[in-house]
Amino acid sequence: MPTRHRWNASRFIVLLAAGSLGGCHQESKIPARPPTSVRLATVTTAQTSDEALRYSASILPYAQVDLAFRTSGYVTEVKQVRGADGQIRNIGTGDYVEKGTVLAQVRPEDMKNQVAQVQAQLDQAVAQHTRADQDFGRAKVLFSTQSLTKPDYDQAQQNFNSTLAAVDNAKAALQQAELTLGDSDLKAPFSGFILNRSIDLGSLGSPSSAAFTIADISSAKATFGVPDYALSSVRLGQRLSIALQDDATPFAGRVTSISPSADSRNRVFAIEVTVANPGGRLKPGMIASLSLGESSRTSALSVPLSAIVPYPSLPGKFAVMVALERAGKWAASLREVQLGATHESSIVVAGVQPGEKVIAVGAQLLKDGEPIEVVP
């Protein structure tokens, strides 16, 4: 009985060993995955261009004012100039005037009469003050000898002070009347061009309505708006080049104003550039173009767009399959890359080296480390 038990155990061990050997032999027959056929591309260096930010700017005069009379009156004179046809005419739009030129005049007789009236009031105030001065002088002498009571002395002094104040008031009124008389002439506050004239002989001039609009365009202002993300590209004193569409010669200007707050309607910041304007080539209302920053060209590495694949374990990330050769065999190696600008069928990437081989056709079918077969 024991002998037969030992025989059965030995037989079980032999069968188990045979089964194990048979199993190993069967597993070795599972064929390995054949290399995937792919096409390669070489990582190349590409030239990329960073374009400057371009904006349209409106041309405004350096200074522009509406001129109005300081007093009301009928216009009796408008400056005369000789027109292009040789005829004498009233000064108007497009005419150039020097600083201090009398552009128009309202009837001065009204102001002259007012000056004469105020002058008479001043003369009367001076006469009254002279009598009060004499009376006060006598009062001081009498009061010092106790020949005049204190109330009478105080009354003489009060008359002196009140008449003196009346003289001062009359002098101020006379000065104002003389200023008003001087304001009957409407003069150009600076040299510039007439943009508009809204009066004629016989018109009623008044402080509430502009008679002329004059602009100084010896310099010009180019105004434009930039969004908040471009605000860092502009600074006070920065030199900018401004060009007109039909003028090949650019203008040089400097940033002289940056709005501290954005416009509530379009959310842009107003920028003002002051430009020298010799010859008056820049006209108010023109549209010019300018650039913030400078265009530049840089070198970057690029691969075919077909080489880009999603990174399996990082959503939103991208990768390429780099082809590596070891002992004459090729394999795919997954590598994360950062994407840049595209150009035609190529894309700029970071994370690869110049000259490396990436899989351009077939990368989507591969996993990291799988064998590949390179086909022409």
C-alpha positions as CSV (number, residue, x, y, z in Angstrom):
1,M,0.0,0.0,0.0
2,P,2.7,2.5,0.8
3,T,4.6,1.5,-2.3
4,R,1.7,2.2,-4.6
5,H,1.1,5.6,-2.9
6,R,4.7,6.6,-3.6
7,W,4.3,5.5,-7.2
8,N,1.2,7.6,-7.7
9,A,2.9,10.7,-6.3
10,S,5.8,10.2,-8.5
11,R,3.5,9.8,-11.5
12,F,1.7,13.1,-10.6
13,I,4.9,15.0,-10.4
14,V,6.0,13.8,-13.8
15,L,2.6,14.6,-15.4
16,L,2.7,18.1,-13.8
17,A,6.1,18.7,-15.1
18,A,5.1,17.5,-18.5
19,G,2.1,19.8,-18.5
20,S,4.2,22.8,-17.5
21,L,6.7,22.1,-20.3
22,G,3.8,21.8,-22.7
23,G,2.3,25.1,-21.6
24,C,5.6,26.9,-22.0
25,H,6.0,25.5,-25.5
26,Q,2.5,26.7,-26.4
27,E,3.0,30.2,-25.1
28,S,6.2,30.7,-27.0
29,K,4.2,30.2,-30.2
30,I,2.3,33.6,-29.7
31,P,3.7,35.8,-32.4
32,A,5.1,39.3,-31.4
33,R,3.4,42.4,-32.9
34,P,5.0,43.3,-36.2
35,P,6.5,46.8,-36.6
36,T,4.1,49.4,-37.8
37,S,5.0,51.0,-41.1
38,V,5.5,54.8,-40.7
39,R,7.0,57.7,-42.6
40,L,9.4,60.1,-40.9
41,A,10.1,63.8,-41.1
42,T,13.0,65.8,-39.8
43,V,12.7,68.5,-37.3
44,T,13.6,71.7,-39.2
45,T,14.3,75.3,-38.3
46,A,11.7,77.8,-39.5
47,Q,11.6,81.6,-39.6
48,T,8.6,83.1,-37.8
49,S,7.5,86.7,-38.0
50,D,6.0,88.7,-35.1
51,E,3.9,91.4,-36.6
52,A,3.6,94.8,-34.9
53,L,0.2,95.9,-33.6
54,R,-1.3,98.3,-36.2
55,Y,-3.9,101.0,-35.5
56,S,-5.8,103.7,-37.4
57,A,-5.5,107.2,-36.0
58,S,-7.5,110.4,-36.5
59,I,-5.6,113.6,-37.3
60,L,-6.6,116.6,-35.1
61,P,-5.1,120.1,-35.0
62,Y,-2.6,120.9,-32.3
63,A,-5.0,123.6,-31.0
64,Q,-8.5,124.5,-32.1
65,V,-10.8,127.1,-30.6
66,D,-14.2,128.7,-31.3
67,L,-13.9,132.5,-31.2
68,A,-16.9,134.6,-30.0
69,F,-17.3,138.3,-29.2
70,R,-17.3,139.1,-25.5
71,T,-20.1,141.6,-26.0
72,S,-23.2,141.7,-28.1
73,G,-23.4,144.0,-31.1
74,Y,-23.9,144.2,-34.8
75,V,-21.0,143.2,-37.0
76,T,-19.7,146.2,-38.8
77,E,-16.5,144.9,-40.2
78,V,-15.1,141.5,-41.4
79,K,-11.5,141.2,-42.5
80,Q,-11.0,141.4,-46.2
81,V,-8.6,139.2,-48.2
82,R,-7.8,138.7,-51.9
83,G,-9.1,135.3,-53.2
84,A,-7.5,133.0,-55.7
85,D,-9.5,134.7,-58.4
86,G,-8.0,138.1,-57.5
87,Q,-11.3,139.4,-56.0
88,I,-11.5,140.9,-52.5
89,R,-13.7,138.9,-50.2
90,N,-14.4,138.3,-46.6
91,I,-11.9,136.0,-44.8
92,G,-13.2,132.4,-44.6
93,T,-12.5,128.7,-44.4
94,G,-8.9,127.8,-45.4
95,D,-7.4,131.3,-45.0
96,Y,-4.3,131.6,-42.9
97,V,-4.1,134.4,-40.3
98,E,-1.3,135.5,-38.0
99,K,-1.7,135.9,-34.3
100,G,-3.4,139.2,-33.3
101,T,-5.1,139.7,-36.7
102,V,-8.5,141.5,-36.3
103,L,-11.0,139.1,-37.9
104,A,-14.2,141.1,-37.3
105,Q,-15.6,144.0,-35.3
106,V,-19.0,144.8,-33.8
107,R,-20.3,148.4,-33.7
108,P,-18.0,150.2,-31.3
109,E,-20.2,153.3,-30.8
110,D,-22.2,151.5,-28.2
111,M,-19.1,150.7,-26.2
112,K,-17.7,154.2,-26.6
113,N,-20.9,155.7,-25.2
114,Q,-20.7,153.3,-22.3
115,V,-17.1,154.4,-21.7
116,A,-18.1,158.1,-21.8
117,Q,-20.9,157.4,-19.3
118,V,-18.7,155.6,-16.9
119,Q,-16.1,158.4,-17.3
120,A,-18.7,161.0,-16.2
121,Q,-19.6,158.9,-13.2
122,L,-15.9,158.8,-12.3
123,D,-15.5,162.5,-12.6
124,Q,-18.5,163.1,-10.4
125,A,-17.2,160.6,-7.8
126,V,-13.8,162.3,-7.8
127,A,-15.5,165.8,-7.3
128,Q,-17.5,164.5,-4.3
129,H,-14.5,162.8,-2.8
130,T,-12.5,166.1,-3.2
131,R,-15.1,168.0,-1.2
132,A,-15.3,165.2,1.4
133,D,-11.5,165.3,1.7
134,Q,-11.5,169.0,2.4
135,D,-14.4,168.7,4.9
136,F,-12.6,165.9,6.7
137,G,-9.4,168.0,6.8
138,R,-11.2,170.8,8.5
139,A,-13.0,168.4,10.9
140,K,-9.6,167.0,12.1
141,V,-8.4,170.6,12.9
142,L,-11.5,171.6,14.7
143,F,-11.7,168.3,16.6
144,S,-8.1,168.6,17.7
145,T,-9.0,172.0,19.3
146,Q,-12.3,170.6,20.7
147,S,-14.3,172.9,18.5
148,L,-16.1,170.0,16.9
149,T,-18.1,167.3,18.5
150,K,-17.2,163.6,18.1
151,P,-20.3,162.8,16.1
152,D,-19.6,165.6,13.6
153,Y,-16.0,164.3,13.3
154,D,-17.2,160.8,12.7
155,Q,-19.7,161.9,10.1
156,A,-16.9,163.8,8.2
157,Q,-14.7,160.7,8.3
158,Q,-17.5,158.5,7.0
159,N,-18.2,160.8,4.1
160,F,-14.5,160.7,3.2
161,N,-14.4,156.9,3.2
162,S,-17.6,156.5,1.2
163,T,-16.6,158.9,-1.5
164,L,-13.2,157.2,-1.7
165,A,-15.0,153.9,-2.3
166,A,-17.2,155.5,-4.9
167,V,-14.1,156.7,-6.8
168,D,-12.6,153.2,-6.7
169,N,-15.8,151.7,-8.0
170,A,-16.0,154.2,-10.8
171,K,-12.4,153.5,-11.8
172,A,-13.1,149.8,-11.9
173,A,-16.2,150.4,-14.0
174,L,-14.2,152.5,-16.4
175,Q,-11.6,149.9,-16.8
176,Q,-14.3,147.3,-17.6
177,A,-15.9,149.6,-20.1
178,E,-12.6,150.2,-21.8
179,L,-12.0,146.4,-21.9
180,T,-15.4,146.0,-23.4
181,L,-14.6,148.6,-26.0
182,G,-11.4,146.7,-26.8
183,D,-13.4,143.5,-27.2
184,S,-15.3,145.0,-30.0
185,D,-12.4,143.7,-32.1
186,L,-12.3,139.9,-32.5
187,K,-8.6,138.9,-32.8
188,A,-6.9,135.6,-33.6
189,P,-5.4,134.2,-30.4
190,F,-2.7,132.3,-32.4
191,S,-1.5,131.8,-35.9
192,G,-3.5,129.3,-37.8
193,F,-6.1,128.4,-40.4
194,I,-9.8,129.5,-40.4
195,L,-11.9,126.3,-40.3
196,N,-15.3,128.1,-40.2
197,R,-16.8,131.5,-40.3
198,S,-20.5,132.0,-39.2
199,I,-20.9,135.8,-39.3
200,D,-21.3,138.4,-42.0
201,L,-21.8,142.1,-42.1
202,G,-24.9,143.0,-40.2
203,S,-25.0,139.8,-38.2
204,L,-25.6,140.1,-34.5
205,G,-22.5,139.0,-32.6
206,S,-22.9,137.7,-29.1
207,P,-20.9,135.8,-26.5
208,S,-23.2,132.8,-26.8
209,S,-22.4,132.0,-30.5
210,A,-19.0,131.3,-32.2
211,A,-18.1,133.7,-35.0
212,F,-15.0,131.8,-36.2
213,T,-13.3,128.5,-35.6
214,I,-9.5,128.6,-35.9
215,A,-7.0,125.8,-35.8
216,D,-3.2,125.6,-35.3
217,I,-1.8,122.9,-37.5
218,S,1.9,123.7,-37.2
219,S,1.8,120.5,-35.2
220,A,-0.9,117.8,-35.3
221,K,-2.3,115.2,-33.0
222,A,-2.9,111.6,-34.0
223,T,-5.4,110.1,-31.6
224,F,-6.3,106.4,-31.5
225,G,-7.5,103.8,-28.9
226,V,-5.9,100.6,-27.7
227,P,-7.4,97.7,-25.7
228,D,-6.0,96.9,-22.2
229,Y,-3.8,94.0,-23.5
230,A,-1.9,96.4,-25.7
231,L,-1.5,99.2,-23.2
232,S,1.9,97.9,-22.1
233,S,3.2,98.5,-25.6
234,V,2.9,102.3,-25.3
235,R,4.5,104.8,-22.9
236,L,4.8,108.6,-22.6
237,G,7.6,110.0,-24.8
238,Q,7.6,106.9,-27.0
239,R,8.6,107.7,-30.6
240,L,6.1,106.4,-33.2
241,S,6.0,106.5,-37.0
242,I,2.8,107.6,-38.6
243,A,1.9,107.1,-42.2
244,L,-0.8,108.3,-44.6
245,Q,-2.3,106.0,-47.1
246,D,-1.3,108.1,-50.1
247,D,2.0,109.5,-48.7
248,A,5.1,107.4,-48.8
249,T,7.0,109.6,-46.4
250,P,6.2,108.8,-42.8
251,F,5.9,111.3,-39.9
252,A,7.7,111.0,-36.6
253,G,5.8,111.7,-33.4
254,R,5.9,111.2,-29.7
255,V,3.2,109.9,-27.3
256,T,2.1,112.9,-25.3
257,S,-1.0,111.7,-23.6
258,I,-2.3,108.3,-22.3
259,S,-5.8,108.2,-20.9
260,P,-5.8,106.9,-17.3
261,S,-9.2,105.1,-17.9
262,A,-10.9,103.2,-20.6
263,D,-13.9,104.6,-22.6
264,S,-17.0,103.2,-21.1
265,R,-18.5,102.4,-24.5
266,N,-15.8,100.6,-26.4
267,R,-13.4,99.8,-23.5
268,V,-10.3,101.3,-25.1
269,F,-7.7,103.7,-23.8
270,A,-7.2,107.0,-25.8
271,I,-3.7,107.6,-26.9
272,E,-2.5,111.0,-28.3
273,V,0.6,111.4,-30.4
274,T,2.0,114.9,-31.2
275,V,3.5,115.1,-34.7
276,A,5.5,118.0,-36.3
277,N,3.6,119.1,-39.4
278,P,5.9,121.1,-41.7
279,G,4.0,122.3,-44.7
280,G,0.7,121.4,-43.2
281,R,0.7,118.0,-45.0
282,L,-1.4,116.5,-42.1
283,K,-5.0,117.9,-42.3
284,P,-7.6,117.7,-39.6
285,G,-9.9,114.7,-40.3
286,M,-7.4,112.6,-42.1
287,I,-6.9,108.9,-41.2
288,A,-3.3,107.7,-40.6
289,S,-1.9,104.3,-39.6
290,L,0.7,103.6,-37.0
291,S,2.3,100.5,-35.4
292,L,3.1,99.7,-31.7
293,G,6.3,97.8,-31.5
294,E,8.4,96.5,-34.3
295,S,8.0,93.6,-36.7
296,S,10.7,90.9,-36.0
297,R,11.7,87.5,-37.4
298,T,12.9,84.7,-35.1
299,S,14.0,81.1,-35.6
300,A,11.9,78.3,-34.3
301,L,11.6,74.5,-34.7
302,S,8.8,73.1,-36.8
303,V,7.3,69.7,-37.6
304,P,4.5,68.6,-39.9
305,L,1.0,69.1,-38.6
306,S,0.3,65.4,-39.1
307,A,3.0,64.6,-36.5
308,I,1.0,66.1,-33.6
309,V,-1.0,63.6,-31.5
310,P,-2.9,64.1,-28.2
311,Y,-0.8,63.2,-25.1
312,P,-2.6,60.1,-23.7
313,S,-2.5,60.8,-20.0
314,L,-2.6,64.7,-20.1
315,P,-5.9,66.1,-21.4
316,G,-5.3,69.2,-23.4
317,K,-1.7,68.5,-24.0
318,F,0.0,67.4,-27.2
319,A,3.0,65.2,-28.2
320,V,5.0,63.8,-31.1
321,M,6.3,60.3,-31.7
322,V,10.1,60.6,-32.0
323,A,11.7,57.8,-34.0
324,L,14.7,56.2,-32.2
325,E,17.1,53.7,-33.7
326,R,18.8,51.1,-31.5
327,A,20.9,48.2,-32.9
328,G,19.4,48.7,-36.3
329,K,15.8,48.6,-35.0
330,W,13.4,51.5,-34.8
331,A,11.0,52.3,-32.0
332,A,8.5,55.1,-31.3
333,S,9.1,57.4,-28.3
334,L,6.3,59.6,-27.0
335,R,7.4,63.2,-26.2
336,E,5.3,66.1,-25.0
337,V,5.6,69.3,-27.0
338,Q,4.3,72.9,-26.8
339,L,2.6,74.2,-29.9
340,G,3.2,77.5,-31.6
341,A,2.1,79.2,-34.8
342,T,1.2,77.3,-37.9
343,H,2.4,78.0,-41.4
344,E,0.8,76.0,-44.2
345,S,1.3,72.3,-43.3
346,S,3.9,72.9,-40.6
347,I,3.6,74.0,-36.9
348,V,6.2,75.5,-34.6
349,V,6.8,73.3,-31.5
350,A,9.0,73.4,-28.4
351,G,10.4,70.2,-26.9
352,V,12.3,68.7,-29.8
353,Q,15.8,69.1,-31.1
354,P,16.9,70.1,-34.6
355,G,17.6,67.1,-36.8
356,E,15.5,64.6,-34.8
357,K,13.2,62.3,-36.7
358,V,9.5,62.4,-35.9
359,I,6.8,60.2,-37.2
360,A,4.8,62.2,-39.7
361,V,2.5,59.4,-41.0
362,G,1.2,56.7,-38.7
363,A,1.8,58.4,-35.3
364,Q,-1.8,58.1,-34.3
365,L,-1.6,54.3,-34.5
366,L,1.3,53.9,-32.1
367,K,2.0,53.7,-28.4
368,D,5.1,54.7,-26.6
369,G,7.9,52.1,-27.2
370,E,6.3,50.2,-30.0
371,P,8.5,49.0,-32.9
372,I,8.2,50.8,-36.2
373,E,9.3,50.1,-39.8
374,V,10.5,53.1,-41.7
375,V,9.2,53.3,-45.3
376,P,10.3,55.8,-47.8
